[in-house]
Structures are given as C-alpha cells and as structure tokens.
Amino acid sequence: MPTRADQSRTPYFDALQNYVQSGTVPFHTPGHKQGQGMHRRLRDFIGDNVLAIDLTQIRGLDDLNQPEGPIQEAHELAAAAYGADFSYFLVNGSTAGNQAMLMTALRPGDTVLLPRNSHKSAVSALIMSATRPVYMPPEVDRELLIDHCVTPETVSAFLHSNPQARAVFITSPTYYGATADLPAIERIVHESGKLLLVDEAWGPHLHFHPELPPSATSAGVDACVNSTHKLLAGMSQASMLHTRGERIDQGRLRSTLRLFQSTSPSLVLLASLDVARMQMATEGEQLLTATLALARDARPRLNAIPGIYCMGPEQVGRPGIAGYDETRMVITVKDIGYTGYEAEEILRMRYNVQVELADLFNVVALIAIGDTAESVNRLVTAVAELAREDRAIDMYAPTGLAQRRRQEGSYQLPRIPEQAVSPREAFLSEHVEIAFRNSAGRICAEMVTPYPPGIPILCPGERISKEIIDYVRLQLRAGARMQGPVDGRLRTIRVLAL
Ligand SMILES: Cc1ncc(COP(=O)(O)O)c(C=O)c1O
C-alpha cells in the first residue's frame, strides 16, 4: 500500500473515476443515473462529469460512516497533511464537526467553557448533549464593534472558577480573522486536565503557510474542525475534523459522527476534500504565498482611501488578537457614513462585487486561492468609488446609532444574558409566543442569531433583557437578517410558558 506521506495521491477521487471508466451499468441511487435522467436545463449547465461521479456508497467506493477502503486512505492522508492523528471528512460542514466534537467530549450534565461569540452549531450541540455552557467573554473592539478571541487569562480565570468543567471550546480564527493564543491556552487547559476543542472553521489553510498564524493541530489541541469549503477548494459543506493524542475516544467520535452525517453523503463533496488536501499538501505554500501577496497589496490601498480602515497585522498583540489572518479583509465603512449592511448592498448593486459578511460598521471580504490581481482590483476600486460617493455623515441617525453614541460615548455590545435554565430544557419545554418588544424578563426558547456571522445574541434558556431587545431592534433596523426565531422579523418571540 502507498505510504501516508505520498501526498500527491487522491485515492478517493481515483476510485470514483475508476468506477466511471469501468462503464458499470448503475442500478443504484441517485435516480438520475449519472446524469442520464436529469433535465437538460441543469445537466447542460453543471456538466456530465460532475453527475458521473454523483454516485452512492456501493462496494469499492467505501462508506463514509464505516470507512475501510479509499475513504480511509484519504482520511489518513489528510491526517498526515494536517499533523493530526486522525482526520474525518464531513459532508454537513463544520456544523456537524462542532456538534460531533462536543457530543463526543461531553457527558449529560457536564459543563463546557466556551466563548460567547461561538457559532450557533456549538449552541445546538449543547441542546443535543444536555450540557451546561459557561460563556467566556471575548475581547471586544468597541470602535469597530467586533468580537475577537478569548485570552489565555480569561480561560485560566474561568477554569479556576469552574473546576467542574470537562472541556474548553475555543473559536480561532474568528470570522474577522483574529486568532487566539492557542499554544498558551493548550498549556493552561491540559495542565488542568481538561479537553481542548477548537472551532477552526475559518482556518483550513493556516497549517500550510509559515506566515499565517499557527494552526490548531500544530498547537496540540485535542480536536478541531476546519471548513475546507470556506477558504480552500472543498465544495460547499465539505469540512474536516482532526484529532490529536489519546484524550478523544475515537470509537465514540465515530459513533457520534454517524448520528450527524447522512447515510447518502455526496461523493462529489468527498472527492473535493480529497483533492483539496492533495492541493494544499503539494502546492499549498506556493498558492498561499500568492494569496498573501494579493492581500498585502490590497490592504494598504484600501487604507489609503479616505474614511476607510482595513484592519491588519498591526492589531496583533491587542487583547484577543494573538495572530491575524491577513487574507481576511475587514473593511470598516462607518466613517464614510454607511452601515456595513448598506455598503454590502451598494457594492453588489452598483459595482457587482459581493462581500462575505456585513455588520453594523464593517464588510468582510475574503481573499483566497481562487482570487487574482484582477478580482482584488475590482474590490479595491469598488470600495474607493463607494467612499467617493457624496454621503452625509449622519446616516446612522435612522438606526439610532448616532444617538446611542452621544449618550454612551462609545457603542456597547449587550452584556451576556443570565442563563436561567439549560439550553436543552428551554428548547424542548412548552413555549408561548409573545411580542418581542414586551419580552424583557422572560426566558428565551429560541436562538436569535444575525446571519452571517451566525453568532447568537440570545440562546435558549437565557433571560431576555431590555438591553438585548434594544440591541436586536437596532440590528434589524440597520438591515441585519436574523436566523433562528420562528418569526424572522422578530415581531414575536417564543419564550418559556410560565
Ligand atoms: C466560526 C464558525 N464555526 C462553524 C461554522 C459552521 O461551518 P459550516 O458552514 O461549514 O457548517 C461557521 C459558519 O460560518 C463559523 O463561522
């Protein structure tokens, strides 16, 4: 058998191609039979090749839920590439990875320490695992209104006051590109005998370039999750979970993954993971050098535009920013008189440029291995044009932001609400629907999450405060979309029946 070290191999993609070339007549799913039965409207657009490998897990093509053949080989190659002991392909994104990682590590009733700006997939794992969150406050940049990472000091203090915690869950990088001091956090967590789990959804590329912040696997964490589809060449939903050392029970992890993954995973997605790993392992450094060069060219040009700020590595060393992924372009537009939501829309409607994320003050653009000097120029030119537009600087007035700033001196993110009952109890109990504006004091039964970035403002079991109501209404007026509540406009909210 070829060695784990031969990273030019793509065993899973090869197995799919071999099946296609064998000319086998398929009496199995999917019913489109390698594209033959698919309507021309879609078939002609996506092409026959992708449909030819849209197969099912028949013998020889292995089983994601019980891998023994080419998927197992592809897993081993991924583990070697990422410096992990075990790697697993995921077809339901890092969402499934976070759920499986937390469900594997925790037992019902356990406490887990996690940053308040964790992704909603972590909160959904708390509901399913019947565990108790203790939220750690991330460091906040009040000027840009951005949450960064939690510091080692915060982790240490929370471990001290919550000695019963079984695991610490960290998000690094954040959506905004800041990374945590994982080597220091690893020492603290492991000296306390706890598990360290990392949501590295935004860092599948970190391991492959020395000028990017250290990856979670290189910092020695017990388990981490990467969204290969977010910044590498995995197709949407294609992610990986990696583990290191002995602390994660692999049998339990595999059983848990079987709870969350389809019995009919897309083999096209699995092939994209196999090839994305090969690409990174064989030419990742070169590709990422080119990507970094594009970002390093664009950042000063953006910062030269009057009124625009694009944060960068000068922020490293500030609390919660142990490292910074320079390929993330957080473009602050508040000083040109726009909310991020408005800027996103104008950039798309007027300049045909679509960013990844908008929030009150910023838009976030990703520069990745698929970008070119031309695409990045389009972004810089569009932002320059946007900044030139003649706009009065009181545009926050309709959202109430200008008034808040006058009252408070700086913008405030709401305090972490009181956890009145566990997320699971709140989610599964009897609910009633009431007017959101009158809900202060009631216990929330839903998750209220502006999406993107997917970080909940309210989680099930938390007591709703006036401060939270004001903040959510401000976000909605400014153009945020909320995910989670049955009523997406939040005229009403589901709370626990008294
Ligand atoms: C920090 C973080 N973790 C996890 C996820 C979930 O990843 P996926 O979309 O791959 O399910 C996201 C998605 O945006 C995220 O931002």
The ligand as an SDF file (V2000), in Angstrom:
LIG
                    3D

 16 16  0  0  0  0  0  0  0  0999 V2000
  -16.9340   30.1000   13.4910 C   0  0  0  0  0  0  0  0  0  0  0  0
  -17.7770   29.1570   12.6920 C   0  0  0  0  0  0  0  0  0  0  0  0
  -17.8700   27.8730   13.0790 N   0  0  0  0  0  0  0  0  0  0  0  0
  -18.6150   26.9770   12.3970 C   0  0  0  0  0  0  0  0  0  0  0  0
  -19.3190   27.3480   11.2810 C   0  0  0  0  0  0  0  0  0  0  0  0
  -20.1510   26.3310   10.5630 C   0  0  0  0  0  0  0  0  0  0  0  0
  -19.4880   25.9710    9.4130 O   0  0  0  0  0  0  0  0  0  0  0  0
  -20.1990   25.2690    8.1510 P   0  0  0  0  0  0  0  0  0  0  0  0
  -20.8350   26.3700    7.3790 O   0  0  0  0  0  0  0  0  0  0  0  0
  -19.0540   24.6170    7.4580 O   0  0  0  0  0  0  0  0  0  0  0  0
  -21.2000   24.2990    8.6750 O   0  0  0  0  0  0  0  0  0  0  0  0
  -19.2550   28.6870   10.8390 C   0  0  0  0  0  0  0  0  0  0  0  0
  -20.0090   29.1120    9.6380 C   0  0  0  0  0  0  0  0  0  0  0  0
  -19.9960   30.2390    9.2350 O   0  0  0  0  0  0  0  0  0  0  0  0
  -18.4660   29.6190   11.5670 C   0  0  0  0  0  0  0  0  0  0  0  0
  -18.4000   30.9030   11.2030 O   0  0  0  0  0  0  0  0  0  0  0  0
  1  2  1  0
  2  3  1  0
  2 15  2  0
  3  4  2  0
  4  5  1  0
  5  6  1  0
  5 12  2  0
  6  7  1  0
  7  8  1  0
  8  9  2  0
  8 10  1  0
  8 11  1  0
 12 13  1  0
 12 15  1  0
 13 14  2  0
 15 16  1  0
M  END
$$$$
